[in-house]
Amino acid sequence: MKKLVAGAAVGTSLVLALSACSGSASDSALPAENVSAVTALDQVAVEADKVETFTAELTIAGAGKAHATGSFRLKPAPAFSVDMDTFSVAGVDVPAAGTKVVLLDETVFVRNQQLSQFLGGGKPWMKISAGAAASAAGFDADALVQQFQQADPGNLAKIISDSTDVKRVGEEEIDGVATVHYQGTVDVKKAITRYDPELKQAAEQLSNGSEELAFDLWSDAENLPRKVVTHVTTSEGKTFDVTVIFRDYGSDVSVAAPPADQVGDIKVP
């Protein structure tokens, strides 16, 4: 899956509060200036970990390129439906109009006209799962899921809350919602020694092998992240900038598989 998201987001990078929570957030108070930034981020991590559904907009820039919007469900089992209008594969832009990626029941479905004609046997949707055919075609379903799970607000907040130099920048509006802007860095090499396997994997995916992760985070009065921007520079000098804007926390998210007669298994050329 890595190569497709390397395709879909070039290895850094798939995939990422407003309506359901906007009313209550606007009625509550933002953290006071005398609340330390470290304490504030710890509370964001606590609240973000409770999130079950949301929508998000994901943008990747730098050595990788992607732009996607989608609906996500984290519990009881991860599922998402994501629309992409920009992505590149191995540094080459891929026509992305109408591209859609769906995760449901540990199976990934991809709709992309060019890739489907080449690998999907002419069907509009490709079904991607672990196996020799997918690997031979350059797709890794697990890596693809991990790519878009960079939009998981709980994991993002946990990683960012390990910053020891975070500072409060000021109050700003995101999508018309009052937020507090925080900025800092995370020593990823040190932080991952304390993570469980899932969070360690998320941190390594987000940092792209870099030992330091720079970030900006905007959280609302409910201590939920509304926007997160991360920046890393790899040892090869490549930069990856990932921006996630979160909306519609707690909204109803329905994810459905495409019609069976429209789905083809990956064909190895």
LUMPASE-922534 format. One record per residue (C-alpha): x, y, z; residue in three letters; residue number from 1. Coordinates in Angstrom, 2 decimals, m for minus. Layout:
<atoms>
+---------+---------+---------+------+-----+
:       x :       y :       z : type : seq :
+---------+---------+---------+------+-----+
:       X :       Y :       Z :  ALA : NUM :
...
+---------+---------+---------+------+-----+
</atoms>
This chain:
<atoms>
+---------+---------+---------+------+-----+
:       x :       y :       z : type : seq :
+---------+---------+---------+------+-----+
:    0.00 :    0.00 :    0.00 :  MET :   1 :
:    2.93 :    2.22 :    0.48 :  LYS :   2 :
:    3.60 :    2.59 :   m3.20 :  LYS :   3 :
:    0.05 :    3.60 :   m3.94 :  LEU :   4 :
:    0.05 :    6.17 :   m1.25 :  VAL :   5 :
:    3.43 :    6.99 :   m2.22 :  ALA :   6 :
:    1.28 :    7.19 :   m5.22 :  GLY :   7 :
:   m1.52 :    8.83 :   m3.44 :  ALA :   8 :
:    0.61 :   10.84 :   m1.17 :  ALA :   9 :
:    4.15 :    9.87 :   m1.95 :  VAL :  10 :
:    5.18 :    7.98 :    1.10 :  GLY :  11 :
:    4.75 :   10.63 :    3.63 :  THR :  12 :
:    2.47 :   11.15 :    3.82 :  SER :  13 :
:   m3.31 :    9.48 :    2.68 :  LEU :  14 :
:   m5.58 :   10.62 :    4.71 :  VAL :  15 :
:   m8.05 :   13.53 :    7.86 :  LEU :  16 :
:  m15.12 :   18.92 :   13.96 :  ALA :  17 :
:  m16.88 :   21.56 :   12.71 :  LEU :  18 :
:  m20.66 :   21.07 :   12.44 :  SER :  19 :
:  m21.37 :   18.62 :   15.20 :  ALA :  20 :
:  m19.23 :   20.49 :   17.67 :  CYS :  21 :
:  m19.12 :   24.03 :   16.34 :  SER :  22 :
:  m22.02 :   25.23 :   18.40 :  GLY :  23 :
:  m20.73 :   23.92 :   21.71 :  SER :  24 :
:  m17.18 :   25.00 :   20.93 :  ALA :  25 :
:  m18.25 :   28.58 :   20.34 :  SER :  26 :
:  m20.18 :   28.59 :   23.64 :  ASP :  27 :
:  m17.18 :   27.41 :   25.67 :  SER :  28 :
:  m14.09 :   29.33 :   26.63 :  ALA :  29 :
:  m10.68 :   28.87 :   25.06 :  LEU :  30 :
:   m7.84 :   27.99 :   27.45 :  PRO :  31 :
:   m6.65 :   31.06 :   29.34 :  ALA :  32 :
:   m3.25 :   32.50 :   28.52 :  GLU :  33 :
:   m1.93 :   31.42 :   31.91 :  ASN :  34 :
:   m2.56 :   27.76 :   31.05 :  VAL :  35 :
:    0.77 :   26.30 :   29.96 :  SER :  36 :
:    1.02 :   25.12 :   26.36 :  ALA :  37 :
:    2.22 :   21.71 :   27.55 :  VAL :  38 :
:   m0.85 :   21.29 :   29.74 :  THR :  39 :
:   m3.13 :   22.48 :   26.93 :  ALA :  40 :
:   m1.71 :   19.92 :   24.48 :  LEU :  41 :
:   m2.10 :   17.14 :   27.03 :  ASP :  42 :
:   m5.80 :   18.00 :   27.26 :  GLN :  43 :
:   m6.11 :   18.08 :   23.46 :  VAL :  44 :
:   m4.62 :   14.58 :   23.34 :  ALA :  45 :
:   m7.19 :   13.37 :   25.88 :  VAL :  46 :
:  m10.17 :   14.81 :   24.02 :  GLU :  47 :
:   m8.96 :   13.86 :   20.53 :  ALA :  48 :
:   m8.55 :   10.26 :   21.64 :  ASP :  49 :
:  m12.32 :   10.12 :   22.26 :  LYS :  50 :
:  m13.18 :   11.03 :   18.67 :  VAL :  51 :
:  m15.07 :    8.37 :   16.71 :  GLU :  52 :
:  m16.13 :   10.14 :   13.50 :  THR :  53 :
:  m15.13 :   13.28 :   11.60 :  PHE :  54 :
:  m14.43 :   14.71 :    8.17 :  THR :  55 :
:  m11.08 :   16.10 :    7.12 :  ALA :  56 :
:   m9.15 :   17.80 :    4.35 :  GLU :  57 :
:   m5.60 :   16.54 :    3.82 :  LEU :  58 :
:   m2.93 :   18.37 :    1.84 :  THR :  59 :
:    0.63 :   17.15 :    1.31 :  ILE :  60 :
:    3.30 :   19.36 :   m0.22 :  ALA :  61 :
:    7.03 :   19.19 :   m0.77 :  GLY :  62 :
:    8.65 :   15.99 :   m2.03 :  ALA :  63 :
:    5.19 :   14.41 :   m2.09 :  GLY :  64 :
:    1.99 :   15.91 :   m3.39 :  LYS :  65 :
:   m1.63 :   15.09 :   m2.58 :  ALA :  66 :
:   m4.93 :   16.73 :   m1.78 :  HIS :  67 :
:   m7.92 :   14.81 :   m0.45 :  ALA :  68 :
:  m11.14 :   15.28 :    1.47 :  THR :  69 :
:  m13.07 :   12.54 :    3.19 :  GLY :  70 :
:  m15.22 :   11.09 :    5.93 :  SER :  71 :
:  m13.64 :    8.92 :    8.60 :  PHE :  72 :
:  m14.87 :    6.46 :   11.20 :  ARG :  73 :
:  m12.36 :    5.24 :   13.80 :  LEU :  74 :
:  m14.57 :    2.97 :   15.91 :  LYS :  75 :
:  m15.59 :    0.20 :   16.18 :  PRO :  76 :
:  m13.41 :   m0.53 :   13.11 :  ALA :  77 :
:  m11.54 :    1.97 :   10.93 :  PRO :  78 :
:  m13.34 :    2.97 :    7.73 :  ALA :  79 :
:  m13.14 :    5.94 :    5.41 :  PHE :  80 :
:  m14.27 :    7.31 :    2.07 :  SER :  81 :
:  m11.85 :    9.80 :    0.54 :  VAL :  82 :
:  m12.00 :   11.88 :   m2.65 :  ASP :  83 :
:   m8.66 :   12.89 :   m4.16 :  MET :  84 :
:   m8.03 :   15.56 :   m6.79 :  ASP :  85 :
:   m4.23 :   15.65 :   m6.66 :  THR :  86 :
:   m1.57 :   13.01 :   m6.16 :  PHE :  87 :
:    1.69 :   11.79 :   m7.59 :  SER :  88 :
:    3.32 :    8.39 :   m7.97 :  VAL :  89 :
:    7.11 :    8.22 :   m7.64 :  ALA :  90 :
:    7.28 :   11.94 :   m8.34 :  GLY :  91 :
:    5.05 :   11.72 :  m11.43 :  VAL :  92 :
:    1.68 :   13.47 :  m11.38 :  ASP :  93 :
:   m1.26 :   11.10 :  m11.91 :  VAL :  94 :
:   m4.55 :   12.36 :  m13.39 :  PRO :  95 :
:   m6.67 :   12.40 :  m10.26 :  ALA :  96 :
:  m10.06 :   13.79 :  m11.29 :  ALA :  97 :
:  m12.73 :   11.48 :   m9.89 :  GLY :  98 :
:  m10.29 :    9.46 :   m7.78 :  THR :  99 :
:  m11.87 :    7.89 :   m4.71 :  LYS : 100 :
:  m10.41 :    5.61 :   m2.04 :  VAL : 101 :
:  m12.62 :    3.56 :    0.31 :  VAL : 102 :
:  m11.56 :    1.46 :    3.29 :  LEU : 103 :
:  m14.14 :   m0.95 :    4.63 :  LEU : 104 :
:  m13.73 :   m4.24 :    6.49 :  ASP : 105 :
:   m9.95 :   m4.16 :    5.99 :  GLU : 106 :
:  m10.36 :   m3.98 :    2.21 :  THR : 107 :
:   m9.33 :   m0.98 :    0.11 :  VAL : 108 :
:  m11.21 :    0.05 :   m3.03 :  PHE : 109 :
:   m9.69 :    2.59 :   m5.44 :  VAL : 110 :
:  m11.38 :    4.37 :   m8.33 :  ARG : 111 :
:   m9.00 :    6.07 :  m10.75 :  ASN : 112 :
:   m9.59 :    5.94 :  m14.49 :  GLN : 113 :
:   m5.98 :    5.66 :  m15.58 :  GLN : 114 :
:   m4.91 :    3.12 :  m12.95 :  LEU : 115 :
:   m8.08 :    1.05 :  m13.42 :  SER : 116 :
:   m7.49 :    0.74 :  m17.16 :  GLN : 117 :
:   m3.91 :   m0.32 :  m16.55 :  PHE : 118 :
:   m4.34 :   m2.58 :  m13.51 :  LEU : 119 :
:   m8.05 :   m3.12 :  m12.90 :  GLY : 120 :
:   m9.08 :   m5.09 :  m15.96 :  GLY : 121 :
:  m11.25 :   m2.25 :  m17.26 :  GLY : 122 :
:  m13.50 :   m2.07 :  m14.18 :  LYS : 123 :
:  m13.91 :    1.44 :  m12.68 :  PRO : 124 :
:  m12.93 :    0.23 :   m9.19 :  TRP : 125 :
:   m9.90 :   m1.78 :   m8.09 :  MET : 126 :
:   m9.99 :   m4.00 :   m5.03 :  LYS : 127 :
:   m6.72 :   m3.95 :   m3.12 :  ILE : 128 :
:   m5.79 :   m6.31 :   m0.33 :  SER : 129 :
:   m2.67 :   m8.00 :    0.95 :  ALA : 130 :
:   m1.35 :  m10.64 :   m1.39 :  GLY : 131 :
:    1.11 :  m11.51 :   m4.12 :  ALA : 132 :
:   m0.86 :   m9.84 :   m6.90 :  ALA : 133 :
:   m1.15 :   m6.54 :   m5.08 :  ALA : 134 :
:    2.53 :   m6.58 :   m4.15 :  SER : 135 :
:    3.59 :   m7.44 :   m7.66 :  ALA : 136 :
:    1.52 :   m4.55 :   m9.00 :  ALA : 137 :
:    3.24 :   m2.17 :   m6.59 :  GLY : 138 :
:    0.40 :   m1.76 :   m4.10 :  PHE : 139 :
:    0.48 :   m2.31 :   m0.36 :  ASP : 140 :
:   m2.94 :   m2.11 :    1.26 :  ALA : 141 :
:   m1.60 :   m1.68 :    4.79 :  ASP : 142 :
:    0.60 :    1.27 :    3.77 :  ALA : 143 :
:   m2.33 :    2.92 :    1.99 :  LEU : 144 :
:   m4.49 :    2.72 :    5.10 :  VAL : 145 :
:   m1.64 :    4.07 :    7.22 :  GLN : 146 :
:   m1.26 :    6.97 :    4.83 :  GLN : 147 :
:   m4.78 :    8.23 :    5.32 :  PHE : 148 :
:   m4.72 :    7.43 :    9.00 :  GLN : 149 :
:   m2.33 :   10.35 :    9.31 :  GLN : 150 :
:   m5.60 :   12.23 :    9.56 :  ALA : 151 :
:   m6.42 :   10.45 :   12.84 :  ASP : 152 :
:   m6.75 :   13.37 :   15.31 :  PRO : 153 :
:   m6.09 :   11.12 :   18.29 :  GLY : 154 :
:   m2.73 :    9.87 :   17.05 :  ASN : 155 :
:   m1.70 :   13.30 :   15.83 :  LEU : 156 :
:   m2.50 :   14.89 :   19.18 :  ALA : 157 :
:   m0.69 :   12.17 :   21.14 :  LYS : 158 :
:    2.47 :   12.61 :   19.07 :  ILE : 159 :
:    2.37 :   16.40 :   19.23 :  ILE : 160 :
:    1.72 :   16.39 :   22.98 :  SER : 161 :
:    5.24 :   14.96 :   23.43 :  ASP : 162 :
:    6.69 :   18.35 :   22.53 :  SER : 163 :
:    8.81 :   19.92 :   25.27 :  THR : 164 :
:    9.22 :   23.30 :   23.57 :  ASP : 165 :
:    5.62 :   24.00 :   22.53 :  VAL : 166 :
:    4.48 :   27.61 :   22.85 :  LYS : 167 :
:    1.19 :   29.44 :   22.56 :  ARG : 168 :
:    1.21 :   31.66 :   19.47 :  VAL : 169 :
:   m2.16 :   33.33 :   19.90 :  GLY : 170 :
:   m5.87 :   33.08 :   19.14 :  GLU : 171 :
:   m7.04 :   32.62 :   15.55 :  GLU : 172 :
:  m10.14 :   31.50 :   13.66 :  GLU : 173 :
:  m10.21 :   28.28 :   11.63 :  ILE : 174 :
:  m13.32 :   27.80 :    9.48 :  ASP : 175 :
:  m14.96 :   30.55 :   11.54 :  GLY : 176 :
:  m14.27 :   28.74 :   14.84 :  VAL : 177 :
:  m12.21 :   30.39 :   17.59 :  ALA : 178 :
:   m9.01 :   28.46 :   18.30 :  THR : 179 :
:   m5.69 :   28.74 :   20.09 :  VAL : 180 :
:   m2.61 :   28.30 :   17.91 :  HIS : 181 :
:    0.29 :   26.28 :   19.35 :  TYR : 182 :
:    3.71 :   25.70 :   17.76 :  GLN : 183 :
:    6.65 :   23.47 :   18.60 :  GLY : 184 :
:    8.74 :   20.44 :   17.72 :  THR : 185 :
:    8.79 :   16.78 :   18.72 :  VAL : 186 :
:   11.93 :   14.68 :   19.17 :  ASP : 187 :
:   10.52 :   11.69 :   17.29 :  VAL : 188 :
:   13.53 :    9.45 :   17.88 :  LYS : 189 :
:   13.11 :    9.85 :   21.64 :  LYS : 190 :
:    9.30 :    9.86 :   21.72 :  ALA : 191 :
:    8.77 :    6.59 :   19.84 :  ILE : 192 :
:   10.68 :    4.65 :   22.49 :  THR : 193 :
:    7.62 :    5.12 :   24.73 :  ARG : 194 :
:    4.93 :    4.40 :   22.11 :  TYR : 195 :
:    2.93 :    1.24 :   21.57 :  ASP : 196 :
:    3.40 :   m0.39 :   18.13 :  PRO : 197 :
:    0.43 :    1.39 :   16.55 :  GLU : 198 :
:    1.44 :    4.87 :   17.65 :  LEU : 199 :
:    5.09 :    4.20 :   16.83 :  LYS : 200 :
:    4.07 :    3.26 :   13.30 :  GLN : 201 :
:    1.98 :    6.42 :   12.99 :  ALA : 202 :
:    4.86 :    8.60 :   14.18 :  ALA : 203 :
:    7.33 :    6.96 :   11.80 :  GLU : 204 :
:    4.91 :    7.41 :    8.90 :  GLN : 205 :
:    4.33 :   11.05 :    9.76 :  LEU : 206 :
:    8.01 :   11.85 :   10.25 :  SER : 207 :
:    9.22 :    9.99 :    7.16 :  ASN : 208 :
:   12.32 :    8.87 :    8.98 :  GLY : 209 :
:   13.21 :   12.34 :   10.25 :  SER : 210 :
:   14.25 :   12.55 :   13.90 :  GLU : 211 :
:   12.42 :   15.86 :   14.44 :  GLU : 212 :
:    8.87 :   16.86 :   13.64 :  LEU : 213 :
:    7.89 :   20.54 :   13.57 :  ALA : 214 :
:    4.22 :   21.36 :   14.01 :  PHE : 215 :
:    1.51 :   23.97 :   14.32 :  ASP : 216 :
:   m1.77 :   22.99 :   15.95 :  LEU : 217 :
:   m5.00 :   24.95 :   16.35 :  TRP : 218 :
:   m7.45 :   23.65 :   18.98 :  SER : 219 :
:  m10.94 :   24.87 :   19.83 :  ASP : 220 :
:  m12.74 :   25.48 :   23.12 :  ALA : 221 :
:  m13.60 :   21.78 :   23.34 :  GLU : 222 :
:   m9.88 :   20.97 :   23.18 :  ASN : 223 :
:  m10.29 :   19.34 :   19.78 :  LEU : 224 :
:   m7.80 :   19.95 :   16.96 :  PRO : 225 :
:   m9.24 :   22.00 :   14.11 :  ARG : 226 :
:   m6.06 :   22.20 :   12.07 :  LYS : 227 :
:   m2.65 :   20.52 :   12.25 :  VAL : 228 :
:    0.38 :   21.30 :   10.10 :  VAL : 229 :
:    3.51 :   19.15 :   10.32 :  THR : 230 :
:    6.88 :   19.67 :    8.64 :  HIS : 231 :
:    9.81 :   17.30 :    8.35 :  VAL : 232 :
:   13.10 :   17.28 :    6.47 :  THR : 233 :
:   14.57 :   13.86 :    5.81 :  THR : 234 :
:   18.26 :   12.94 :    5.97 :  SER : 235 :
:   18.25 :   13.16 :    2.15 :  GLU : 236 :
:   17.07 :   16.77 :    2.36 :  GLY : 237 :
:   13.53 :   16.06 :    1.16 :  LYS : 238 :
:   10.76 :   18.04 :    2.84 :  THR : 239 :
:    7.22 :   16.92 :    3.55 :  PHE : 240 :
:    4.52 :   19.31 :    4.74 :  ASP : 241 :
:    1.22 :   17.75 :    5.82 :  VAL : 242 :
:   m1.83 :   19.89 :    6.59 :  THR : 243 :
:   m5.02 :   18.42 :    8.03 :  VAL : 244 :
:   m8.16 :   20.47 :    8.63 :  ILE : 245 :
:  m10.72 :   18.71 :   10.81 :  PHE : 246 :
:  m14.47 :   19.23 :   10.59 :  ARG : 247 :
:  m17.74 :   17.58 :   11.58 :  ASP : 248 :
:  m16.66 :   15.78 :   14.74 :  TYR : 249 :
:  m19.36 :   13.33 :   15.81 :  GLY : 250 :
:  m21.21 :   13.44 :   12.49 :  SER : 251 :
:  m22.88 :   10.37 :   10.99 :  ASP : 252 :
:  m20.37 :    8.63 :    8.73 :  VAL : 253 :
:  m21.62 :    5.94 :    6.38 :  SER : 254 :
:  m19.02 :    4.09 :    4.30 :  VAL : 255 :
:  m20.18 :    1.64 :    1.61 :  ALA : 256 :
:  m18.31 :   m0.61 :   m0.77 :  ALA : 257 :
:  m18.83 :    0.04 :   m4.50 :  PRO : 258 :
:  m21.22 :   m2.25 :   m6.43 :  PRO : 259 :
:  m19.63 :   m5.68 :   m6.87 :  ALA : 260 :
:  m20.05 :   m5.66 :  m10.65 :  ASP : 261 :
:  m18.01 :   m2.44 :  m10.82 :  GLN : 262 :
:  m15.01 :   m3.86 :   m8.97 :  VAL : 263 :
:  m12.04 :   m5.66 :  m10.49 :  GLY : 264 :
:   m9.10 :   m7.31 :   m8.81 :  ASP : 265 :
:   m5.67 :   m5.89 :   m9.54 :  ILE : 266 :
:   m4.17 :   m7.37 :  m12.68 :  LYS : 267 :
:   m0.39 :   m7.63 :  m12.79 :  VAL : 268 :
:    0.86 :   m6.28 :  m16.15 :  PRO : 269 :
+---------+---------+---------+------+-----+
</atoms>
